Amino acid sequence: MNKKTFLLATLIILTLAANLACQAVYQIMPDIDSASSTPEAADSEGSKKVLAPTHTPTPETNPQVCAGILAEILNEREETYNGVSEYQPDTKTAEKVQVLVTYQISEDKLSEPVQEEVKAPLKEAQQDTETHREIWKLFSSLIPAEQRGMITSFSIMTDGPENYLADLRQDPQDPDEWRLLVDFTGAEDSRNLTYSLVEQYGRVLTLNTSQVSPNKGLLQNPGDENLLKTAEINCPHYFTGTGCANKEAYIEVFFAQFWADKYEDWSEAFLQDTPGNSINTQSAFYEKHREEFVSPTAVYSPIDDITASWARFALGRKPSGDTLSEQKVLFFYQYPELVALREHIQDETHPYEKTGQQLVSYRIAGDKLLYPELEPVEGDLQEFQEDTETHYQTWEYFARLFPAEQRTSLTTFSIMTDGPLNSLAYVRQTSEDAYTWNLLVDIADLEDTGKLTYTLLHEYGHLLTLQADQVPPDLDVYANPEDVRVFSRARNACPRYFTGEGCAEEYSFINLFFNQFWETIYLDWMLIGLENNDDMQDASLEAFFEAHEDQFVSLYAASAPEEDIAESWTYFLLTPKPSGNSLAEQKILFFYDYPELVSLRQHIRSQICQELSHP
């Protein structure tokens, strides 16, 4: 929970009339515990590369090309932010696997590749050994060598897009050995790949021979119904389909705690041989028990449930435990060895959170950066800090989009990191002066020019609507950012919209925007702050958005009036002028009432198209 949400929840309880303070942070994706996020493992070499163009812009850009560039930035953002956070395998086609190349693993190193016969379209992927080794590097960074000794081979495969991204399979001839398979068609998405690798490792963790006594006959003949029935009857504990769980096995304890009372109902829904009715029956079972599962795929079996819960445990925050799905995540905290493994994975996926964020800050003089101030850092952070070429490229890109006279309140530019795929950039008041602002950009997230461009536009929207001529800063709140009583007094003394930085001017953009679009829904939105944990707040915010979907240009816009106006501003820049039939469109049209903003829009759009079109 950020400062805004904490203050809102507290003030609603104390005064029933509080506002949410805006910290002006734009997230690339939500956290793993929200509707759409999964951390990505860091790669210091790759992360340092900024894709902001450095070529000289062309004088003119074809209007159709320009429209396509702007639409692509917007489409990519919508797919990223509103996409599904967890990889969803298609179990009907996932078995159609074609292996392209296999490596043996010895002393944590990959052997020379053994290539399979493949058709021409797959040759390029088969021969891309550099990417293969990068995938293995990612997996080996997530799971320590001593925890993956039973994984003895690694294959690049494909079952087509949108199916299995990664899989771990037990060797039918030697159950002590496992093979990791990764589909090259989805491997470039590091976010989903990281999640899938961690989730699939849960199979090794819960089904290895120290946990489950394997039935070699079933491993070698998985379709033998008679052998399956006999093995299941003779198993006194949970039967996995390929072996009998040991008494203290993770899956046995998990099954007894969460599945024993519903297993018969689940069997009737998922194991009955009535294809015509199975979809409806399975859907009814899931709807009845949906709050017990961390994801839709977890309902497929107890094994899918424990591996999905394991992934949430390994990658997410520790939940409060109010629901059964949260209790399944908390299940793993009783095992110290798994907690230690979780800490290692969290360190790899969030390597910078424990060492601080800000790396270097520059003073801004017009279009130039002056006087770098370095923070004490170590390791990979030092490489990021010393990569001044990337710092300057990123700033110069921003400076070309927004003329100096349009950003006089911005006096500081900082390079920071909170690890890949968290906050790409945000703005905040400087620590020296409440009237000046700092733009902070994450150097670990600069690989995608489209996301960078969208985020810079969004963050400028905060500068535009929150700078001192629009919202005079409240100096008491600025000096006491954590003091709820100071915040409450300032908010209650404000006769207009209070942003958190101060009381908005009567004719400010944010005050007029709020009066026009938020008056009737503000109380419903404020009540979201009463939810007592982040997951419940996320669910309530999504419900709020769905109830007012035609009023917002994006889900993120519903998170606060400040985010709504910044998102609407960004759509104003990137989309054609709308017809104005919906409230969301009217929010975009709001900016057309200001000739100076229409002129600035023309400049920004033209500059983006010149920058991103390659002659």
N, C-alpha and C positions, 0 to 999 in steps of 0.2 A: 504494500500500500504506500503510495507516495504521500508527500506532505499535504497535497490538496485533499485527498480522500480522507486522511486521518483527521484533518481539521474539520471537514464537513461532517463526518460521523459524530465527532465530539460535540460540535456546536449544535447539531440537530437535537441531540439528547439533552444538552444544557438549555438551549434557548428556543428550539423548534423553529428557528428562523435564521439559518446560517447559509453562507455561500461557500462554494468550493474555490480555494485559492489556486490560481493558475501558475504552474511551473513551466508551462510551454515546452513540454517534452513530446516529441513525435517518435513513436516506436516503429521500427521496420515491421516487427511481428510481435504478437503477444507472447508471454511467457509460456513454457511448456505446460503449465497448469491451467492456462486459459484455453479458449476455443481453438487457437491456431498457432502453436509454437513449439519448436524443438530446437535446442542449442546446436551450434555447429562447432566442430573441433577446429582449433586455431592452426593456421599454417603461416608462420611469420614471413616466409619468403613470398608466398602468394598474396598475403594480406597487404603487403606494402605497395602493391601495384595499383595505382589509381587510373581509372579509365576515363577521367575527364579529359576531353580532347585538348591537344596542344598544337594542332595544326592552325594555320591562319584561316579564319573563316572566309567562306566564299561571299562575294558581294551580294548575291541574290540566291534564293532557293526556290525551286519549283513549288508552287502552291500545293500541288497534290502530294509531293514528297514531304513538304512541311506538315501537312495535315496528318500524314501517316506517322511521322516522327512523334508528334504530340499525342496522337491516339495511342501509340505503342507505349509511351511512358505511363499513360493513365491505365491502360489495360494491364500492364505488368504489375503495377501497384495494386490493382484490385485483385488480381490472381494471388499475389503474395500475401496481402493482408487478410483477405476473406477466405483463403484456401484452408484445407484441412491440415491440422497440425501433425497428425500421425499417418504413417503410410498404411493404406487400406488394401491388402492383397485381394485379388480376385481368385477365390479358391477353386472356381470351376475350371480355370485355364492355367493355374499356376504349375501344374505338373508337366506341361508341355515345354520342358526345358531343353535347350540346345547348348551344350557346353562348347565353348570356343577354344579355351586354353586352360591348362592346369599347371600349377606349381606345387612342388613338394616343399614342406617347411622343415628345416633342420637348423637347430640352434638359433631360432628366431629369424632365419634368413630364407628367402625364396630361392629355389633352384632355378635352373634354366627352364624356360617354358616348354611344355609338351603340347603341341597344337593339334587340334582335331580337323577333320576335313569339313570345310565350310564353303558356302557359296560366296561369290564375289562381293555382294553387299556387306557381308560380315567380316571381310578380310581386314579392313582398316581397323576395326575394333579389336580384332584378334591380334594384330601386330603392334598395338599401342601399349607396349610394355611399360612405358613411363607412367601412364595412367593406372595400369594394374598395380604397380608398386606403390603409387600414391594411395590407392584404396587400402592396400595392406598396411601401409604406414599409419593411416587413420585408425584402422581397427586395432593395430598393435599399440597405439598410443592410448586408446580407450581401455583396453584390457591388458593388465600386466602379464609378462611372460609366464610367471608361475601360475597364473590363473587360466592359461589357454594352452597348456602343454599337450592336451588331448587333441587339439586341432592340428592335424598333420598335413593337410593339403588345402589349397586355395584355388578356386576356379572362377574364371570370368565366363558368364553364360548369358543367355537371354530367353525369356518366355514372352517377349513382347512388352511394350510399354504398359504401365498401369497394372501390372501383376506383381509378382514377388520381386522386391528390390534386393533382398538378401535372404539367404537360407543357410541353416546349419544342419547337416545330415550325418547320422551315425553310420559308420561303415558296417554293412551287413556281415562281412567276414570277420571283422575285428571290432566289436562294440566299444573298445577303449579308444578308438580313433574316430575323428570327426572331420568333415570337409566343409569349408566355408565357400559358398557360392554367391556371387554378386552380379546383378544384371547391369551391364554397361549402359543400357538405355536410360537408367535413372540415376546413375552414379554421379553425374555432374551436379546433382542437387545435394549438396553436402548436408543440408538440414535434414532432409528425409533419410539420407544414407546413414547419418549418425544415429538417428532414432532407430532405424531398422537394424543396424548392427548391434546396438545395445539390446534391443528387444530379442533378437535371434540368439544372442549369447545366453539369454535366459533359458533356452532349450538345453544347452550344454550344462548350465548351472543346475537345472532341476532334473535332468534325465540321464546324466552321466552314470557310469557303473557304480560309483560310490553311493548314489542315491536310488537307483533303480536296477534291480537284477534283470539283465536283458534275456529275452527269449530269442536265441539265434534262429530258431526255426521261423518265427514270425518276422524277424528282420529280413530273412532271405525269401520268405513267402508271405508277404503282407496281405494277400488276398485269400489265404486259406481259412475259410470260415470255421471249419471243424477244429483246427489248431487254435484259432482265436478263442472259441468258446471254452475249450479244455483249459487253456492257459488262464483265462479269466476266472473260471470256477475254482481253480487251484490256488488263486492268489488271495491271501487273507487281508490284503490292504488295497489301496487304490491301484487299479490296473490301467497302465498308460496306453495300451494297445500294442506295445512292443516289449513290455516287461512288467514286473511286479514291484511296486514301490516298497522300499524298506520302511521299517516302523517309524524311524525318526526323519525320514526324507522330507524335504521342503514340501513336495507335492502332496504327500500323505497328510501332513499337518494342515496344510492349506485346504485340502479337500474336506477334511473332517470339520474344519471351522466354518467354511463358507459354502460347501456344496452338498453335504450329506443330506440335508433336509429338502433339497430341490432336485436332486440328481434323477429321481424317477420321472418327474415332470419333464426335465430336460431331455432324458432319453426318449420319451414318447414324442417330443417335438422334433428332435434332431436325428434320431436313429431309426425312426419308423420308415418302412419301405413303401411309402405312399407319395410318390413325387407330386401328384396333383394337389395334395393338401399340405405338403411339407412347408412351403413358403409361408402360407398363412399361419400355420401352427407355430413355426419358428418366430415369426413376427409377433404373434400374440405372447409367446414366452418372453421375448425381449422387452416388449412394452410393459409387461407385468413386473419385470425385474430390472429395468434399464438403469435405475439409480444404484444398482449393486455392481455395475461394471464401469471400468475406466474408459472403455471405448466400445463401439459396436462389434468389432472383431473379437473382443474378449469373450463374447457369449458363445462362440463356436464350440468350446470345450474347456474343461478345467485347465488343460495345459495352455491353451491360448489365453485364458484368464490370468494364470500366474505369470506368464511371460509379459503380458501387457502391463500388469500391475508392477512387475519388476522394473520395466522400462520407466514407468512413472516414478517409482522409488529412486531409481538411479539418476534420473535427469531432472526431476522436479523439486519443488519445495516440499517440506514436511507438512502434511495436512493436519487439520484439527481433529479429524476422526469422527465427524458428525454423521457420516453416511457409511454404508457398507463398502462402497467403492474406496473410500478413504481408509477404512480399516484394513482393506486388502493391501494398500500401499504401506500402512503402518506395520503390517505383518512382518516385513523384512527387517524392521528395526530391532527385533529381538535377537538377531544374529550378529554378533560383533564383527565377524569376518565379512559379512555383506555390507555393514555400515562402513568398514574400512575401504571396501571396493567402491562403494558409492562415492566416498570422499575423493578417491583417485579419479573416477570418471568426472565428477563435478569440477575437479581442478583442471582436467583436460578440456572440458567444454566451457568452463568459465575461468580461464587462467588469469584474468586480470582483476577480478572483483576484489581479491584479497590484498592486492598490492596497490590499489588506488587507480583512479581513472585519468586525471589530467597529466599530460606528459610535457607539454610545452605551450606557452602562450606568447602571442605577438601583439604589440600595439599596432593599431591601424592608422595610417596617414593617407587619406584619399584612397588610392588603389594599391598602396604599398604596405608591406609589413615591416615593422621596426622592433628593435629591442626584444629579442626572444628571452623569455624567462623559463629556465629548465627546472623541472621537478626531479628530485632524486629517484632514480629507477634502476632496475637490474634486468639482466637476461634479455628476453625477446623485446621487452619494453624499451630497452636502450636502443635496439635496432630501429624500432618505430620512431623513437625520439630523434634519432640522428638522420632520419630520412627526410631531410629538408626539401629535396626535390618534390616529393609528394605533397608536403605541406604547402609549398608555393603553388604547385599546379592546382591544388584544390581551392586555395584562396583565389587565385587568378580566375578560375572558372566562375566562382560566385561573384567576383567583382565585375566580370564582363556581363553577367546577367542583370545586375542591379547597379545602376550608376551611383557614383559616390554621393551626389546630392540627395539621393533617395534613401540613404542609410547613415545619416550623420549621427544617429544615436548609437550606432554600432562602433565601439572603440577598441574591442579586443577580439582576437581570433585564436582559438585554442585547438590543439590536437589532443584528443583523449582516446581511451578505449575502455569498453566494458566487455570485451570479447565479441566475436562475430555474431551478427544477427540479433543484437539487442537494440539499443538506441543508435541510429545512424548519425543523428545530429540533434541538437536542441539549442535553444537560446535561454539566457537568464540574465538578470541584472548582474553587473560586475560587483565584485566584493568591495571595491573602493568607492563606488558612487551609484546611488539608487537611480540616477538619471541616465546612466549609460548601460549598454548591453554587451554581452559576450556571446559569440557564436562558437559552439563546440562541435567538432566533427570527429567521428570515430574512424581512425586510420585502418582498422581491421575490417571495415565494411565498404571500401571504396571500389570494389571490383566491378560493380554494376552501375554504369553511367545513368541508366534510367531511374533506378531507385535513388541514386544520389541527386539527380535533377529534381525529382518529385519532392524529396525531403527538403532540399534547399528552398524550393518555392513555398512549401508549407511553413517552414521556419521563418521565412521573410514575412509571411502573413501574420505571425505573432509580433514581429517587430512593428509592422505597419499598424496593428490594432492595439498594442500595449505600450508603445513608447510614450514619453512624458507629455507630449502635446495632446495625446489622446486620453491617457490615464496618468494624471499626476501621482507620483509615488507617495505612498503613506510612509513617512520616515520612521514612525514607531514600529510598524509591521516589519519594515526592512531591517531595523536594528534588533528585532526580537522575533525571528521567523518561526520559532517553535512555541511561542507564548499564545495559548488559545484565548486567554482573556483579552490580550492586546488586539488580537485579530477580531474578536467578537465586538469589542468597543468600536473599532474602525468600521466594521461592516454595518453595525447598527446605526452609526452616525451618517452613513452614506444614503442620500435620498434617491440615488440612481443605481445602476448596476455596479457591484463591487467585484473586481476581478481577482483580488488577492494581493496584487501589487498596489492597488489604490482604488479610489472612487472615480469611475469613468466620468468624463466631461459630458454635458447634456447632449451635445451634437457629435460626440465621438462615434466612430464606426461601431464599436462593440455595444455601446448603449442603445443606439438606434436599432441595431441588429437584434439585440435582446428584446427590446420592446415590441418589435414587429413579429418575431418568430418564437420567442421562448416564454412569454408571459403565461400562456395557458397550460404549458406542460412542465413548468419549472418545479412545482411542488412534487409531482410524480417523480421527476428526476432526482430531486433532493433526497427522497425517501430511500433511494438506493444506498445511500451512505449509512443507513441503519443496519445493513447486513453485516454480520459479525466476522466474515472471513472473505478472502479474495475470490474464492470460487463462487460463493453465493452472490457476491457483487457482480462478477462476470455474468452469471446467469440472469440476474435481474437487469443488468444493462442490456443484454441481448434481447430480453423480453420487452424492455422499454423501446428499443430500436424497432422490433417487429411490430409493436403497437402503433408506431409512428413512422413506418418505413418510408412513406412518400414524402416525409419532411426532411430527410437527410440524404446527402450525396454519398455517404459511406457509413458503415458501422462505427468507425472511429469518430466520426463527427458527432455521434450521439453521446460521447463520453463527457462533454462539457460544452458550454457556450463558446469558450475560447477555442476549443478544437473544432467546433462546428464552423465558426467564421473562418478559421485558417484553412479548413478543408474546402469550404465553399469558395474561398479566394483561389485556391489551387485549381479547382475545377473551372473557375472563371478564366484562368490563364490558359488552360489546356484544352477546353472544349469550345465548339462553336456556340454562338449566342442561342440560348434555348427559347422555346416558344412561351414558356412561363405558365404551363398548365398545372404544375404541381408546386407544393411549397419548397421542395428541394430546388426546383428550377428558379423559383422566385428568389431564393437565397443567392443563386449565382447572378441573377439579374440585379440584385441589390447593388453590386459594384458598378454597374453601367450608369448609375445616377451620378457618378463622379468623373468628370472629363479627365482629370489628372490620372485617375486609375486606368481609364480606357487607353490613354496615351502610354502609360507605363506597360500595360498589357501588350500593346503592339510592339514595343521595344523588346520585351522579354521573349515573346513568341518568336519574333524575327531572329533574336540572338540564339535561342535554343536551336532553331532550325539551321542556322548557319554553322553552329558549333557541331551539331550531330550529323549533318549531311556530309558525306565524304565524296568529293568530286572525283 
